[in-house]
Amino acid sequence: FTVRQQQYQNWLNLYVMYTPQFIINGMTEFAGYNETTLSKKISDALAIRQTSNLELSVRSEKDSLAIHFKTDVLKQNTNLFIATIQKEAISKVARGENKGNTLHHVQIVRQLKSFVLNEKEGNIAIEKSKNFNTKDWEIIGFIQNTSNGKISATAKVNLK
């Protein structure tokens, strides 16, 4: 994920890279500690209608997830990204500034895979993450321009 954050630094012409940092639709970034700004920027982004479509369906197999995708996007420098998301987790912190605290996490990206889009419809497979189950996990897909970072379409599959 560090390499991905460095790529955003390049795309957005940023002088520094920092954490927490939010990137919205591949085009806007800001410091993640400002909850008011976060809510406003997410609301603004959700109000913008997607210019492209992405449909995903997922079938769980023994050690992998079979994913069927369909989109109206087929442009140069465009990839389909598939994120395997654990909906929530709890961790007990042993060291550092949060030592002794129990933290609750949501929407944890456990795996992010990229596929070059050579066709508008197709099938791909990804390995299941450790401890994967269909109740506590979901799949999020998005189409991103690999030359400027702009995300043109998104889709989420709840696996229940």
MIDOSE-1310 file (N, C-alpha, C; in nm, 2 decimals, decimal comma, always signed):
residues 160
ftvr	+0,08/-0,12/+0,00/+0,00/+0,00/+0,00/+0,09/+0,13/+0,00; +0,21/+0,12/+0,05/+0,30/+0,23/+0,04/+0,33/+0,27/-0,10; +0,35/+0,17/-0,19/+0,38/+0,20/-0,33/+0,26/+0,27/-0,39; +0,14/+0,23/-0,35/+0,02/+0,29/-0,41/+0,01/+0,44/-0,36
qqqy	+0,04/+0,46/-0,23/+0,04/+0,60/-0,18/+0,14/+0,68/-0,25; +0,26/+0,63/-0,28/+0,36/+0,70/-0,35/+0,31/+0,73/-0,49; +0,24/+0,64/-0,56/+0,18/+0,67/-0,69/+0,09/+0,79/-0,68; +0,00/+0,80/-0,58/-0,09/+0,91/-0,56/-0,01/+1,04/-0,54
qnwl	+0,10/+1,03/-0,47/+0,19/+1,15/-0,45/+0,23/+1,20/-0,59; +0,27/+1,11/-0,68/+0,31/+1,15/-0,81/+0,19/+1,20/-0,89; +0,08/+1,13/-0,90/-0,04/+1,17/-0,97/-0,09/+1,31/-0,93; -0,09/+1,34/-0,80/-0,14/+1,46/-0,75/-0,04/+1,57/-0,73
nlyv	+0,08/+1,54/-0,77/+0,19/+1,64/-0,76/+0,21/+1,69/-0,62; +0,22/+1,60/-0,52/+0,23/+1,63/-0,38/+0,38/+1,64/-0,34; +0,41/+1,73/-0,26/+0,55/+1,74/-0,21/+0,58/+1,64/-0,11; +0,48/+1,61/-0,02/+0,50/+1,51/+0,09/+0,39/+1,41/+0,08
mytp	+0,43/+1,29/+0,14/+0,33/+1,18/+0,16/+0,31/+1,17/+0,31; +0,19/+1,15/+0,36/+0,17/+1,15/+0,50/+0,05/+1,05/+0,54; +0,04/+1,02/+0,66/-0,07/+0,94/+0,71/-0,13/+1,00/+0,84; -0,26/+1,01/+0,85/-0,36/+0,96/+0,76/-0,39/+1,05/+0,65
qfii	-0,41/+1,00/+0,53/-0,43/+1,08/+0,41/-0,55/+1,01/+0,34; -0,65/+1,09/+0,30/-0,76/+1,04/+0,22/-0,75/+1,08/+0,08; -0,78/+0,99/-0,01/-0,78/+1,02/-0,16/-0,92/+0,99/-0,20; -0,99/+1,08/-0,26/-1,13/+1,06/-0,31/-1,13/+1,06/-0,46
ngmt	-1,18/+0,95/-0,51/-1,20/+0,93/-0,66/-1,07/+0,95/-0,74; -0,95/+0,93/-0,67/-0,82/+0,94/-0,73/-0,78/+1,08/-0,77; -0,86/+1,18/-0,73/-0,84/+1,32/-0,78/-0,82/+1,42/-0,67; -0,87/+1,39/-0,55/-0,86/+1,49/-0,44/-0,80/+1,42/-0,32
efag	-0,72/+1,50/-0,25/-0,65/+1,44/-0,12/-0,66/+1,55/-0,01; -0,66/+1,50/+0,11/-0,66/+1,59/+0,23/-0,62/+1,51/+0,35; -0,58/+1,58/+0,46/-0,54/+1,51/+0,58/-0,66/+1,44/+0,64; -0,64/+1,32/+0,69/-0,75/+1,24/+0,74/-0,80/+1,27/+0,88
ynet	-0,73/+1,36/+0,95/-0,77/+1,39/+1,09/-0,89/+1,49/+1,10; -0,93/+1,55/+0,99/-1,04/+1,65/+0,99/-1,17/+1,58/+0,95; -1,25/+1,54/+1,05/-1,38/+1,46/+1,02/-1,48/+1,54/+0,94; -1,49/+1,67/+0,97/-1,58/+1,76/+0,90/-1,55/+1,77/+0,75
tlsk	-1,42/+1,79/+0,72/-1,38/+1,79/+0,58/-1,41/+1,65/+0,52; -1,38/+1,55/+0,59/-1,40/+1,41/+0,53/-1,55/+1,39/+0,50; -1,64/+1,42/+0,59/-1,78/+1,41/+0,56/-1,82/+1,49/+0,44; -1,78/+1,61/+0,43/-1,82/+1,70/+0,32/-1,76/+1,65/+0,19
kisd	-1,64/+1,62/+0,18/-1,58/+1,57/+0,06/-1,64/+1,44/+0,01; -1,67/+1,35/+0,10/-1,74/+1,22/+0,06/-1,88/+1,25/+0,01; -1,95/+1,34/+0,08/-2,09/+1,38/+0,04/-2,08/+1,44/-0,10; -1,99/+1,53/-0,12/-1,97/+1,59/-0,26/-1,94/+1,49/-0,36
alai	-1,85/+1,39/-0,33/-1,81/+1,29/-0,43/-1,93/+1,20/-0,46; -2,01/+1,16/-0,36/-2,12/+1,07/-0,38/-2,24/+1,14/-0,46; -2,24/+1,27/-0,46/-2,34/+1,35/-0,54/-2,31/+1,35/-0,69; -2,18/+1,33/-0,72/-2,14/+1,33/-0,86/-2,18/+1,19/-0,92
rqts	-2,25/+1,20/-1,03/-2,29/+1,07/-1,10/-2,17/+1,01/-1,17; -2,16/+0,88/-1,16/-2,05/+0,81/-1,23/-2,07/+0,82/-1,38; -1,96/+0,84/-1,45/-1,97/+0,85/-1,59/-1,96/+0,71/-1,66; -1,92/+0,61/-1,59/-1,91/+0,48/-1,65/-1,98/+0,38/-1,55
nlel	-2,00/+0,26/-1,61/-2,06/+0,15/-1,53/-1,97/+0,04/-1,50; -1,99/-0,03/-1,39/-1,91/-0,15/-1,36/-2,01/-0,24/-1,28; -2,02/-0,36/-1,33/-2,10/-0,46/-1,26/-2,01/-0,58/-1,23; -2,02/-0,63/-1,11/-1,94/-0,74/-1,06/-2,04/-0,85/-1,00
svrs	-2,00/-0,98/-1,02/-2,06/-1,09/-0,95/-1,95/-1,18/-0,91; -1,97/-1,24/-0,79/-1,86/-1,32/-0,73/-1,91/-1,45/-0,69; -1,83/-1,56/-0,72/-1,87/-1,69/-0,68/-1,75/-1,74/-0,59; -1,78/-1,79/-0,47/-1,68/-1,84/-0,38/-1,65/-1,98/-0,42
ekds	-1,52/-2,01/-0,45/-1,48/-2,15/-0,47/-1,39/-2,19/-0,36; -1,33/-2,31/-0,37/-1,25/-2,36/-0,26/-1,14/-2,27/-0,20; -1,05/-2,23/-0,29/-0,94/-2,14/-0,24/-0,94/-2,00/-0,31; -1,04/-1,98/-0,39/-1,04/-1,85/-0,47/-1,18/-1,79/-0,48
laih	-1,18/-1,68/-0,54/-1,31/-1,61/-0,57/-1,31/-1,59/-0,72; -1,41/-1,64/-0,78/-1,43/-1,63/-0,93/-1,52/-1,50/-0,95; -1,46/-1,40/-1,02/-1,53/-1,27/-1,04/-1,56/-1,25/-1,19; -1,68/-1,22/-1,21/-1,73/-1,18/-1,35/-1,75/-1,03/-1,34
fktd	-1,69/-0,96/-1,44/-1,70/-0,82/-1,45/-1,76/-0,78/-1,59; -1,83/-0,67/-1,59/-1,89/-0,61/-1,71/-1,89/-0,46/-1,69; -1,83/-0,39/-1,79/-1,82/-0,24/-1,79/-1,84/-0,18/-1,93; -1,86/-0,05/-1,93/-1,87/+0,02/-2,06/-1,74/+0,09/-2,08
vlkq	-1,64/+0,07/-2,00/-1,51/+0,14/-2,01/-1,41/+0,05/-2,08; -1,34/+0,10/-2,18/-1,23/+0,03/-2,24/-1,14/+0,13/-2,31; -1,06/+0,19/-2,22/-0,97/+0,30/-2,27/-0,82/+0,26/-2,24; -0,73/+0,32/-2,30/-0,59/+0,30/-2,28/-0,56/+0,34/-2,14
ntnl	-0,46/+0,27/-2,08/-0,41/+0,30/-1,94/-0,53/+0,29/-1,84; -0,61/+0,19/-1,85/-0,72/+0,17/-1,75/-0,71/+0,03/-1,70; -0,72/+0,02/-1,56/-0,71/-0,11/-1,49/-0,84/-0,13/-1,41; -0,87/-0,25/-1,39/-0,98/-0,29/-1,30/-0,91/-0,33/-1,17
fiat	-0,94/-0,27/-1,06/-0,89/-0,31/-0,93/-1,00/-0,38/-0,85; -0,96/-0,49/-0,78/-1,05/-0,57/-0,70/-0,99/-0,57/-0,56; -1,07/-0,51/-0,46/-1,02/-0,51/-0,32/-1,11/-0,61/-0,24; -1,04/-0,69/-0,16/-1,10/-0,78/-0,07/-1,11/-0,71/+0,06
iqke	-1,23/-0,69/+0,11/-1,25/-0,61/+0,23/-1,30/-0,69/+0,35; -1,24/-0,68/+0,46/-1,29/-0,74/+0,58/-1,37/-0,63/+0,65; -1,50/-0,66/+0,68/-1,59/-0,55/+0,72/-1,55/-0,49/+0,86; -1,50/-0,57/+0,95/-1,46/-0,52/+1,08/-1,37/-0,61/+1,15
aisk	-1,29/-0,55/+1,24/-1,20/-0,63/+1,33/-1,16/-0,55/+1,45; -1,11/-0,62/+1,55/-1,07/-0,56/+1,68/-0,92/-0,60/+1,70; -0,84/-0,51/+1,75/-0,71/-0,54/+1,78/-0,67/-0,48/+1,91; -0,59/-0,55/+1,99/-0,54/-0,51/+2,12/-0,40/-0,46/+2,09
varg	-0,37/-0,33/+2,12/-0,24/-0,27/+2,09/-0,14/-0,30/+2,20; -0,02/-0,36/+2,16/+0,08/-0,40/+2,25/+0,19/-0,29/+2,27; +0,21/-0,21/+2,17/+0,32/-0,11/+2,18/+0,27/+0,03/+2,12; +0,36/+0,13/+2,14/+0,33/+0,26/+2,08/+0,24/+0,34/+2,16
enkg	+0,19/+0,45/+2,09/+0,11/+0,55/+2,16/-0,03/+0,50/+2,20; -0,08/+0,39/+2,14/-0,20/+0,33/+2,17/-0,19/+0,21/+2,26; -0,07/+0,18/+2,32/-0,05/+0,07/+2,40/-0,15/+0,05/+2,50; -0,21/-0,08/+2,51/-0,31/-0,11/+2,61/-0,45/-0,08/+2,56
ntlh	-0,47/-0,02/+2,45/-0,60/+0,01/+2,40/-0,65/-0,10/+2,31; -0,78/-0,11/+2,30/-0,85/-0,20/+2,21/-0,91/-0,11/+2,10; -0,87/-0,14/+1,98/-0,92/-0,06/+1,87/-1,01/-0,14/+1,78; -1,12/-0,07/+1,73/-1,22/-0,13/+1,64/-1,19/-0,07/+1,50
hvqi	-1,18/-0,16/+1,41/-1,15/-0,12/+1,27/-1,26/-0,16/+1,18; -1,29/-0,08/+1,08/-1,39/-0,11/+0,98/-1,34/-0,10/+0,84; -1,39/-0,17/+0,74/-1,36/-0,17/+0,60/-1,21/-0,18/+0,58; -1,15/-0,29/+0,62/-1,01/-0,31/+0,61/-0,97/-0,38/+0,48
vrql	-0,89/-0,31/+0,40/-0,85/-0,37/+0,27/-0,74/-0,47/+0,30; -0,78/-0,60/+0,28/-0,68/-0,71/+0,31/-0,60/-0,75/+0,18; -0,66/-0,72/+0,06/-0,59/-0,75/-0,06/-0,64/-0,66/-0,17; -0,55/-0,61/-0,25/-0,58/-0,53/-0,37/-0,51/-0,58/-0,49
ksfv	-0,59/-0,62/-0,59/-0,53/-0,68/-0,71/-0,57/-0,59/-0,83; -0,48/-0,58/-0,93/-0,50/-0,50/-1,04/-0,50/-0,58/-1,17; -0,59/-0,55/-1,26/-0,60/-0,62/-1,39/-0,61/-0,52/-1,50; -0,53/-0,54/-1,60/-0,54/-0,45/-1,72/-0,68/-0,48/-1,79
lnek	-0,75/-0,38/-1,82/-0,88/-0,40/-1,89/-0,85/-0,41/-2,04; -0,86/-0,53/-2,10/-0,85/-0,55/-2,24/-0,98/-0,58/-2,31; -1,09/-0,60/-2,23/-1,22/-0,63/-2,28/-1,32/-0,57/-2,18; -1,44/-0,55/-2,23/-1,55/-0,49/-2,15/-1,62/-0,59/-2,06
egni	-1,60/-0,72/-2,09/-1,66/-0,82/-2,00/-1,56/-0,94/-1,99; -1,56/-1,00/-1,87/-1,47/-1,11/-1,86/-1,47/-1,17/-1,72; -1,38/-1,27/-1,70/-1,37/-1,34/-1,58/-1,23/-1,33/-1,52; -1,22/-1,32/-1,39/-1,09/-1,32/-1,33/-1,10/-1,40/-1,20
aiek	-0,99/-1,43/-1,14/-0,99/-1,51/-1,02/-0,89/-1,45/-0,92; -0,92/-1,44/-0,80/-0,82/-1,40/-0,70/-0,82/-1,50/-0,58; -0,71/-1,51/-0,52/-0,70/-1,60/-0,40/-0,78/-1,55/-0,28; -0,84/-1,63/-0,21/-0,91/-1,59/-0,09/-0,81/-1,54/+0,02
sknf	-0,85/-1,44/+0,09/-0,76/-1,39/+0,20/-0,77/-1,48/+0,32; -0,68/-1,48/+0,40/-0,68/-1,56/+0,53/-0,80/-1,53/+0,61; -0,87/-1,63/+0,66/-0,99/-1,62/+0,74/-1,11/-1,57/+0,67; -1,11/-1,57/+0,53/-1,22/-1,53/+0,45/-1,34/-1,61/+0,48
ntkd	-1,46/-1,54/+0,48/-1,59/-1,60/+0,48/-1,69/-1,50/+0,42; -1,80/-1,55/+0,37/-1,89/-1,47/+0,29/-1,97/-1,37/+0,38; -1,98/-1,40/+0,51/-2,06/-1,32/+0,60/-1,98/-1,19/+0,64; -1,85/-1,20/+0,67/-1,78/-1,09/+0,72/-1,69/-1,01/+0,62
weii	-1,70/-1,05/+0,49/-1,62/-0,99/+0,39/-1,70/-0,94/+0,27; -1,65/-0,85/+0,20/-1,71/-0,80/+0,07/-1,60/-0,77/-0,03; -1,65/-0,76/-0,15/-1,56/-0,72/-0,26/-1,60/-0,59/-0,32; -1,50/-0,50/-0,34/-1,52/-0,37/-0,40/-1,43/-0,37/-0,52
gfiq	-1,49/-0,32/-0,63/-1,41/-0,31/-0,76/-1,42/-0,16/-0,80; -1,31/-0,12/-0,87/-1,31/+0,01/-0,93/-1,22/+0,01/-1,05; -1,26/+0,10/-1,14/-1,18/+0,12/-1,27/-1,11/+0,25/-1,25; -0,97/+0,24/-1,27/-0,89/+0,36/-1,25/-0,79/+0,38/-1,37
ntsn	-0,78/+0,50/-1,41/-0,68/+0,54/-1,51/-0,55/+0,54/-1,45; -0,46/+0,46/-1,51/-0,32/+0,44/-1,45/-0,22/+0,55/-1,48; -0,27/+0,65/-1,56/-0,18/+0,76/-1,59/-0,21/+0,88/-1,51; -0,33/+0,90/-1,46/-0,37/+1,01/-1,38/-0,43/+0,98/-1,25
gkis	-0,47/+0,86/-1,22/-0,53/+0,81/-1,10/-0,68/+0,83/-1,09; -0,75/+0,89/-1,19/-0,89/+0,91/-1,18/-0,97/+0,78/-1,18; -1,06/+0,77/-1,09/-1,15/+0,65/-1,08/-1,28/+0,69/-1,15; -1,32/+0,60/-1,25/-1,44/+0,63/-1,33/-1,56/+0,55/-1,30
atak	-1,54/+0,44/-1,23/-1,66/+0,35/-1,20/-1,62/+0,26/-1,08; -1,73/+0,24/-1,00/-1,71/+0,15/-0,88/-1,82/+0,05/-0,87; -1,80/-0,05/-0,79/-1,91/-0,15/-0,76/-1,87/-0,23/-0,64; -1,97/-0,26/-0,56/-1,95/-0,34/-0,44/-2,04/-0,47/-0,45
vnlk	-1,98/-0,58/-0,40/-2,05/-0,70/-0,39/-2,06/-0,75/-0,25; -2,17/-0,75/-0,19/-2,19/-0,81/-0,06/-2,21/-0,96/-0,08; -2,13/-1,04/-0,01/-2,12/-1,18/-0,04/-2,23/-1,27/+0,03; -2,31/-1,21/+0,12/-2,41/-1,29/+0,19/-2,50/-1,36/+0,09
